[in-house]
Amino acid sequence: MKNKKRVLVLGCNFAGLTVARFLHKEADNYIKITVIDRKNYINFIPNIPIEVFNNHNPADTLEFEFQKYLKSDGSEFIQAEVESIDSANKKVYYTPNERKGSAQENIEYDYLVIALGCKLAYDKIEGFAEFGHTFSDTFYGNEVRNYLNNNYKGGHIVLGSDRFIQGKSPKLPIIPTALAACEGPPIELAFSLADWLEKHKKGNAKNITLFTPGDIIAEDAGETILNKLLPMVLKMGYGYKNNTIGIKRIYKEGIEFKDGTSLEAEMKIIFPNWEPHSFMKGLPFVDDQGFVITDLFMRNPDYPEIFAVGDAASVTIPKIGSLGHMECEIASKVIANEILGKDEKIDPLHPLLLCYGDMGRHKGFYMHTDEWWGGKTSILKMGYTPYILKMGFKTMYQTLGGKVPSWGLPLSEIVGDHSII
Ligand SMILES: Cc1cc2nc3c(=O)[nH]c(=O)nc-3n(C[C@H](O)[C@H](O)[C@H](O)COP(=O)(O)OP(=O)(O)OC[C@H]3O[C@@H](n4cnc5c(N)ncnc54)[C@H](O)[C@@H]3O)c2cc1C
């Protein structure tokens, strides 16, 4: 078909690959999809801890190439660094990054989908490079693996988040304010790390103190779940510290918080502030931090051809992949409806937390709740099934190249809500 609309997708990790594949499914012959990312593989971040605790380098098992899926859809891929977005002229400037010295190019779009995620601001935490650990990419995951297996002396471990600075704008829908970007990982790690310590005869839950900048850790899990989870965590012997306000610095013997207190610790496992990329700040379609302003159909109110999905979108609170996945389904349907002149009814984003966490020994937890957003759903289950679902999602995502069928999430909700062993 002539005069196909060009949909330009920036970023190709979870949100970018998923939206590109859904767009192809929804509008196939009517669009030309171009995807830009600086790397040509997916980093399957949520499973990094599981690989680390099984003594695998996560880079060997969790990076998978996506180009064959884009190619089979007929989508074009450009490996390049995105450098700026000119929304007035509908152009994106980028520099190919296969070799140093490439000249800057630009590309025009009819629709732009921003799926660039965020910068994880470890560089703003004094002492992190020397004394900090984390699990948010394969490099850091492998550092933890090496430390645990070769250097860990059985000392205390602190585990928690720096203060997240959520973006504000009067143009955003009303959503709750989060003081930490994503506290599922510290909760999950508390369980799976305690299991690793026990298995390796190096300690147990008592070695670990969880901390949070907020009143309560994992606030987005809602009151009902937290009333069950927190007493259980305390009974197991974990230390717990709230209202730290943020991290002031980390040093060899411990961590100092912005509330003036400190904790001694051999290992400091940290999740930082999720910050928008510096080139996003100040653009005419972002909030005061640089996250992309959208409505609940993932569309910018001032630039209707601009959409955002995943961590880069202001409304993705907390910064979790399952929200991004729902946003990708919505954005691709909205764009397809418009291009194809269809009238298919699309529901706006109904934010909720859908989360599977590893607890060690092939068990996991499952949370399904919208209570924090004012809803009534609140389900917490623990057992073998959530672990199977977590591993199953990774296999399905890798096998289908991000094209998880529309029944994928609802089916895992049904299994998670009703059939836990
Ligand atoms: C340890 C950990 C565990 C987690 N566990 C879960 C979980 O169990 N469930 C869950 O739902 N969520 C989980 N999350 C959150 C989840 O990983 C993120 O929400 C998800 O990765 C966001 O996807 P995204 O595609 O929006 O952004 P990203 O995954 O950050 O991808 C952004 C992409 O954009 C590219 N990019 C960025 N800037 C540029 C540029 N200038 N030029 C070119 N390319 C660029 C990057 O290379 C990358 O491919 C976890 C996070 C962590 C850290």
The ligand as a Tripos MOL2 file, in Angstrom:
@<TRIPOS>MOLECULE
LIG
   53    58     1     0     0
SMALL
NO_CHARGES

@<TRIPOS>ATOM
      1 C1         15.8400   -5.7700   39.3770 C.3       1 LIG1
      2 C2         14.5380   -5.3940   38.7110 C.ar      1 LIG1
      3 C3         13.4970   -6.3200   38.7190 C.ar      1 LIG1
      4 C4         12.2850   -6.0010   38.1160 C.ar      1 LIG1
      5 N1         11.2720   -6.9200   38.1530 N.ar      1 LIG1
      6 C5         10.0920   -6.6420   37.5620 C.ar      1 LIG1
      7 C6          9.0320   -7.5960   37.5720 C.ar      1 LIG1
      8 O1          9.1660   -8.6810   38.1440 O.2       1 LIG1
      9 N2          7.8890   -7.2690   36.9270 N.ar      1 LIG1
     10 C7          7.7380   -6.0850   36.2870 C.ar      1 LIG1
     11 O2          6.6560   -5.8500   35.7230 O.2       1 LIG1
     12 N3          8.7140   -5.1490   36.2620 N.ar      1 LIG1
     13 C8          9.8940   -5.3990   36.8800 C.ar      1 LIG1
     14 N4         10.8930   -4.4810   36.8440 N.ar      1 LIG1
     15 C9         10.7090   -3.2260   36.0930 C.3       1 LIG1
     16 C10        10.9600   -3.4410   34.5960 C.3       1 LIG1
     17 O3         12.2390   -4.0010   34.4000 O.3       1 LIG1
     18 C11        10.8580   -2.1000   33.8630 C.3       1 LIG1
     19 O4          9.6170   -1.5180   34.1700 O.3       1 LIG1
     20 C12        10.9750   -2.3010   32.3630 C.3       1 LIG1
     21 O5         12.2610   -2.7460   32.0430 O.3       1 LIG1
     22 C13        10.6980   -0.9900   31.6250 C.3       1 LIG1
     23 O6         10.7260   -1.2560   30.2520 O.3       1 LIG1
     24 P1         10.9430   -0.0920   29.1990 P.3       1 LIG1
     25 O7         11.0200   -0.7650   27.8790 O.co2     1 LIG1
     26 O8          9.9670    0.9910   29.4160 O.co2     1 LIG1
     27 O9         12.3590    0.5620   29.5660 O.3       1 LIG1
     28 P2         13.7950   -0.1180   29.5190 P.3       1 LIG1
     29 O10        13.7090   -1.5620   29.8500 O.co2     1 LIG1
     30 O11        14.6630    0.7440   30.3730 O.co2     1 LIG1
     31 O12        14.2350    0.0240   27.9860 O.3       1 LIG1
     32 C14        14.5800    1.2420   27.3960 C.3       1 LIG1
     33 C15        15.2440    0.9560   26.0680 C.3       1 LIG1
     34 O13        15.5610    2.2020   25.4510 O.3       1 LIG1
     35 C16        16.9150    2.1810   24.9780 C.3       1 LIG1
     36 N5         17.4380    3.5430   25.0470 N.ar      1 LIG1
     37 C17        17.4040    4.3800   26.1160 C.ar      1 LIG1
     38 N6         17.9180    5.5680   25.7680 N.ar      1 LIG1
     39 C18        18.2850    5.4880   24.4740 C.ar      1 LIG1
     40 C19        18.8680    6.4020   23.5560 C.ar      1 LIG1
     41 N7         19.1550    7.6660   23.8780 N.pl3     1 LIG1
     42 N8         19.1040    5.9640   22.3000 N.ar      1 LIG1
     43 C20        18.8130    4.6890   21.9260 C.ar      1 LIG1
     44 N9         18.2510    3.7900   22.7540 N.ar      1 LIG1
     45 C21        17.9950    4.1950   24.0100 C.ar      1 LIG1
     46 C22        17.6440    1.2240   25.9140 C.3       1 LIG1
     47 O14        18.7880    0.6740   25.2760 O.3       1 LIG1
     48 C23        16.5690    0.1800   26.2060 C.3       1 LIG1
     49 O15        16.5960   -0.8700   25.2800 O.3       1 LIG1
     50 C24        12.1190   -4.7410   37.4740 C.ar      1 LIG1
     51 C25        13.1680   -3.8090   37.4600 C.ar      1 LIG1
     52 C26        14.3600   -4.1250   38.0810 C.ar      1 LIG1
     53 C27        15.4700   -3.1130   38.0570 C.3       1 LIG1
@<TRIPOS>BOND
     1     1     2 1
     2     2     3 ar
     3     2    52 ar
     4     3     4 ar
     5     4     5 ar
     6     4    50 ar
     7     5     6 ar
     8     6     7 ar
     9     6    13 1
    10     7     8 2
    11     7     9 ar
    12     9    10 ar
    13    10    11 2
    14    10    12 ar
    15    12    13 ar
    16    13    14 ar
    17    14    15 1
    18    14    50 ar
    19    15    16 1
    20    16    17 1
    21    16    18 1
    22    18    19 1
    23    18    20 1
    24    20    21 1
    25    20    22 1
    26    22    23 1
    27    23    24 1
    28    24    25 2
    29    24    26 1
    30    24    27 1
    31    27    28 1
    32    28    29 2
    33    28    30 1
    34    28    31 1
    35    31    32 1
    36    32    33 1
    37    33    34 1
    38    33    48 1
    39    34    35 1
    40    35    36 1
    41    35    46 1
    42    36    37 ar
    43    36    45 ar
    44    37    38 ar
    45    38    39 ar
    46    39    40 ar
    47    39    45 ar
    48    40    41 1
    49    40    42 ar
    50    42    43 ar
    51    43    44 ar
    52    44    45 ar
    53    46    47 1
    54    46    48 1
    55    48    49 1
    56    50    51 ar
    57    51    52 ar
    58    52    53 1
@<TRIPOS>SUBSTRUCTURE
     1 LIG1         1 GROUP 0 **** ****
